[in-house]
Amino acid sequence: EKYQQYATSLLGGLGGLFCLLYIFDFTEWKSKLGKVLKDVFIVVLVSGVCLWFLFQTGYRPYGPICLFLLMTPMWLVAMKIIFYPHKPTKVFVSWLGGPLLFVSTIVLGLWIAWSFAADENEWSEITEWHGAEEVGCVPDLETYPECASRRNEERVCFEVSLEENKVYYENNCPEYCPDYVFSTCLNTFILWSGPLLVSLGLFFLSFFSTFLRDDSVEEDVSNFGKLWLVLLFAMWVIASMSGVSAGLSAAMIAFTLAAFMASAVFLACSYSRTEIKSQRTEYMQRFEQKYGAHFNVLKGLFVITCLPIVVMYIFLS
């Protein structure tokens, strides 16, 4: 948490650097020196984003899992450049479906075996409370001052024994304290479910890499579009459940977005920019021919549902 204060400054610096590079069209630097500088700046930007994720760990404990998911395709593409420099990236990525699925299955199997190996490994309230302060959870003692320890006002008035599956309270310590002082902290859950999230991330990448086995680019984009619509619906369902656990909903939404961005890395590395532009134009034309008749209906629904909100926003602003 001591580095969390630098996160905003770091993000602002990265944004300023990216805007400066964009103004100077760094993607069009074709000279030998220009290519070297472009690669250096890209490494700086990627490293800065990774640091930002790590600086936010105290506030967003799911950051490292999302970072792992984003870095995995970059690492695999780097291995392709080193060991298979003459092999097309699309072909290499299409090879990864089986290995990624195998690793995902192994990680999931080991995690399930570990969770059932002992009672203290299973998720429960005792597991959630045990070691919450040690993993960075800050107890909400401002809202519940009666839960502060008499010996140290910065710590809670109870101790959790994972081996005995029991909570020990100090004198005059309310028994409801464990349910409330750490209710908004996800650190313990993220640590416990980390292997499961890693397995799901690898499974998603293996599922996406199978799209690239077909030689038809249009079919790849179509399959990916269908998958993304499913993910958007899942995100909407999760967001609607935010009243149950807002922190967990945010973590699942961030994980879903990280999976999409990781798959986008595979997609961007598999096709050239010209190929992506041409296929995107062709796909959008076919989409308009197929669904263009419904655009007016969607525009009408937007006007009916959103116009009062837009007018109110303009009036209030």
C-alpha positions in Angstrom: 0.0 0.0 0.0 2.9 2.4 0.5 3.3 2.6 -3.3 -0.4 3.1 -4.0 0.0 6.9 -3.7 2.2 6.9 -6.8 -0.4 5.1 -9.0 -2.2 8.3 -10.1 1.0 10.1 -11.0 2.3 7.1 -12.9 -0.9 6.7 -14.9 -0.9 10.4 -15.7 2.7 10.2 -16.9 1.9 7.2 -19.1 -1.1 8.9 -20.6 1.0 12.0 -21.4 3.8 9.9 -22.9 1.3 8.0 -25.1 -0.4 11.3 -26.3 3.0 12.7 -27.1 4.0 9.6 -29.1 0.6 9.6 -30.9 1.1 13.3 -31.9 4.5 12.4 -33.4 3.0 9.3 -35.2 5.4 6.9 -33.6 3.7 3.9 -35.3 5.0 5.3 -38.7 8.7 5.4 -37.6 10.3 3.2 -40.3 14.0 4.1 -40.0 16.4 1.9 -38.1 16.7 4.4 -35.3 13.0 5.0 -35.4 12.2 1.3 -35.0 14.6 1.0 -32.0 13.0 4.1 -30.3 9.5 2.8 -31.0 10.4 -0.6 -29.4 11.9 1.2 -26.4 8.8 3.4 -25.9 6.5 0.4 -26.2 8.5 -1.5 -23.6 8.3 1.6 -21.3 4.6 1.9 -21.8 4.0 -1.8 -21.1 6.3 -1.8 -18.1 4.5 1.3 -16.8 1.1 -0.3 -17.1 2.4 -3.4 -15.2 3.7 -1.2 -12.4 0.4 0.6 -12.3 -1.4 -2.7 -11.8 1.0 -3.6 -9.0 0.6 -0.2 -7.3 -3.1 -0.7 -7.3 -3.0 -4.1 -5.6 -3.9 -2.8 -2.2 -7.1 -1.2 -3.6 -7.7 -3.7 -6.4 -6.4 -7.1 -5.3 -7.5 -8.8 -8.5 -5.0 -6.7 -10.5 -2.1 -9.2 -10.5 -4.5 -11.9 -11.9 -5.6 -9.6 -14.7 -2.0 -8.7 -15.3 -1.0 -12.3 -15.6 -3.8 -12.9 -18.1 -2.7 -9.9 -20.2 1.0 -10.8 -20.1 0.5 -14.5 -21.1 -0.2 -13.9 -24.8 2.6 -11.3 -24.9 5.0 -13.9 -23.5 3.9 -16.6 -25.8 4.3 -14.3 -28.9 7.8 -13.4 -27.6 8.6 -17.1 -27.5 7.4 -17.5 -31.0 9.7 -14.7 -32.2 12.7 -16.3 -30.5 12.1 -20.0 -31.3 9.9 -19.9 -34.4 10.8 -16.6 -36.2 9.9 -17.9 -39.7 6.5 -19.4 -38.7 3.4 -17.2 -39.2 2.0 -16.0 -35.9 -1.5 -17.2 -36.8 -0.2 -20.7 -37.2 1.8 -20.6 -33.9 -1.2 -19.2 -32.0 -3.4 -22.0 -33.4 -1.0 -24.5 -31.9 -1.6 -23.2 -28.4 -5.2 -24.4 -27.9 -4.2 -27.9 -26.7 -1.2 -26.9 -24.5 -3.2 -24.1 -22.9 -6.2 -26.4 -22.2 -3.8 -29.0 -20.8 -2.2 -26.5 -18.4 -5.6 -25.1 -17.4 -6.9 -28.6 -16.6 -3.8 -29.4 -14.5 -4.0 -26.2 -12.5 -7.7 -26.7 -11.9 -7.2 -30.3 -10.9 -4.4 -29.5 -8.4 -6.5 -26.6 -6.9 -9.5 -28.9 -6.5 -7.4 -31.6 -4.9 -5.8 -29.0 -2.6 -9.1 -27.5 -1.5 -10.5 -31.0 -0.6 -7.3 -32.3 1.0 -8.0 -30.6 4.4 -10.9 -28.7 6.0 -8.9 -25.6 6.5 -8.3 -25.4 2.7 -12.0 -25.1 1.9 -13.6 -21.6 1.6 -15.6 -20.6 4.7 -16.0 -17.7 7.0 -13.1 -18.9 9.1 -10.9 -19.0 6.0 -12.1 -15.5 5.0 -11.3 -14.0 8.4 -8.1 -15.8 9.1 -5.1 -13.7 8.2 -7.2 -10.9 6.7 -5.1 -8.2 8.2 -1.8 -10.0 7.2 -2.9 -10.0 3.5 -3.6 -6.3 3.5 -7.2 -6.0 4.5 -7.8 -2.8 6.5 -10.5 -3.4 9.2 -13.4 -0.9 9.1 -12.9 0.4 12.7 -14.3 3.8 11.9 -17.7 2.4 11.3 -17.4 -0.2 14.0 -15.1 1.3 16.7 -16.4 -1.3 19.2 -14.5 -3.9 17.3 -11.1 -2.4 18.0 -8.7 -4.2 20.3 -8.2 -2.7 23.7 -4.5 -3.6 23.5 -4.0 -2.1 20.0 -6.7 0.2 18.7 -5.5 -0.3 15.1 -6.2 -4.1 15.3 -9.4 -6.0 15.8 -10.5 -7.5 19.1 -10.6 -11.1 17.9 -8.3 -13.8 16.7 -9.1 -16.6 14.3 -7.7 -20.1 14.6 -7.8 -21.9 11.3 -6.6 -25.2 12.8 -9.3 -25.2 15.5 -11.9 -23.6 13.2 -12.8 -21.2 16.0 -12.8 -17.4 16.8 -11.5 -16.1 20.1 -12.9 -12.8 21.3 -11.5 -10.3 23.8 -13.6 -9.1 26.7 -16.6 -7.0 25.6 -15.8 -7.8 21.9 -19.1 -8.1 19.9 -19.5 -11.4 18.1 -20.7 -9.7 15.0 -17.4 -8.0 14.4 -15.9 -10.6 12.0 -18.9 -10.3 9.8 -18.5 -6.6 9.2 -15.0 -5.2 9.7 -13.7 -7.2 6.7 -16.9 -7.4 4.6 -15.6 -5.3 1.7 -12.1 -6.8 1.5 -11.5 -9.3 -1.3 -7.8 -10.0 -0.6 -8.4 -13.3 1.1 -10.8 -14.6 -1.5 -8.5 -13.6 -4.4 -5.6 -15.5 -2.8 -7.7 -18.5 -2.2 -9.3 -18.6 -5.6 -6.2 -17.5 -7.5 -5.4 -20.9 -9.1 -9.1 -21.1 -10.2 -8.9 -17.7 -11.9 -5.6 -18.6 -13.6 -7.2 -21.8 -14.8 -10.2 -20.0 -16.2 -8.0 -17.4 -17.9 -5.9 -20.1 -19.6 -9.1 -22.0 -20.6 -10.4 -18.8 -22.2 -7.2 -18.3 -24.2 -7.2 -21.9 -25.3 -10.8 -21.5 -26.5 -10.0 -18.3 -28.4 -6.8 -19.7 -30.0 -8.9 -22.5 -31.7 -10.7 -19.7 -33.7 -7.5 -19.2 -35.6 -7.2 -22.7 -36.9 -9.7 -21.9 -39.7 -8.2 -20.1 -42.7 -11.2 -17.9 -43.1 -10.6 -14.5 -41.4 -14.3 -13.6 -41.6 -15.2 -16.8 -39.7 -12.6 -15.9 -37.0 -14.1 -12.5 -36.5 -17.6 -13.8 -36.5 -16.8 -16.4 -33.9 -15.0 -13.9 -31.8 -17.9 -11.4 -32.1 -20.4 -14.1 -30.8 -18.1 -14.9 -27.9 -17.8 -11.2 -27.0 -21.6 -10.8 -27.0 -21.8 -13.6 -24.5 -19.2 -11.9 -22.3 -21.0 -8.6 -22.5 -24.2 -10.3 -21.4 -22.3 -12.0 -18.5 -20.9 -8.6 -17.5 -24.3 -7.1 -17.5 -25.7 -9.9 -15.3 -22.8 -9.5 -12.9 -23.2 -5.8 -12.7 -26.9 -6.1 -11.9 -25.9 -8.2 -8.9 -23.6 -5.6 -7.5 -25.9 -5.1 -4.5 -24.9 -8.5 -3.3 -21.2 -8.0 -3.5 -20.0 -4.9 -5.2 -16.3 -5.7 -4.8 -16.7 -9.2 -6.2 -18.7 -7.9 -9.2 -16.0 -5.4 -10.0 -13.3 -8.2 -9.8 -15.3 -10.4 -12.2 -15.9 -7.6 -14.6 -12.2 -6.7 -14.6 -11.3 -10.3 -15.2 -13.7 -10.6 -18.1 -12.2 -7.4 -19.7 -8.7 -8.7 -19.2 -9.6 -11.9 -20.9 -11.0 -10.0 -23.9 -7.9 -7.8 -24.1 -5.6 -10.8 -23.9 -7.5 -12.4 -26.8 -7.2 -9.1 -28.7 -3.4 -9.4 -28.4 -3.5 -12.8 -30.1 -5.8 -11.3 -32.8 -3.6 -8.3 -33.4 -0.5 -10.4 -33.6 -2.0 -12.9 -36.0 -3.0 -10.5 -38.8 -1.3 -7.5 -40.4 -2.8 -4.0 -40.1 -3.9 -3.9 -43.7 -5.6 -7.3 -43.4 -7.4 -6.3 -40.3 -8.7 -3.0 -41.9 -9.8 -4.7 -45.1 -11.6 -7.5 -43.2 -13.2 -5.0 -40.8 -14.5 -2.9 -43.6 -16.0 -6.0 -45.4 -17.5 -7.3 -42.2 -19.1 -4.0 -41.3 -20.6 -3.8 -44.8 -22.1 -7.3 -44.5 -23.4 -6.4 -41.0 -25.1 -3.3 -42.3 -26.6 -5.3 -45.2 -27.9 -7.9 -42.8 -29.1 -5.7 -39.9 -29.3 -2.3 -41.5 -33.1 -2.4 -41.5 -33.1 -2.5 -37.6 -30.9 0.6 -37.2 -33.8 3.0 -37.3 -35.6 1.0 -34.6 -32.5 1.1 -32.4 -32.1 4.9 -32.9 -35.8 5.4 -32.0 -35.3 3.3 -28.8 -32.3 5.4 -27.9 -34.2 8.6 -28.3 -37.1 7.4 -26.3 -35.1 6.0 -23.4 -32.1 8.3 -23.2 -33.3 11.7 -24.4 -34.8 12.7 -21.0 -31.5 11.8 -19.3 -29.4 13.7 -21.8 -31.7 16.8 -21.5 -31.5 16.6 -17.7 -27.7 16.3 -17.8 -27.4 19.4 -20.1 -29.7 21.3 -17.8 -27.8 20.4 -14.6 -24.4 20.9 -16.1 
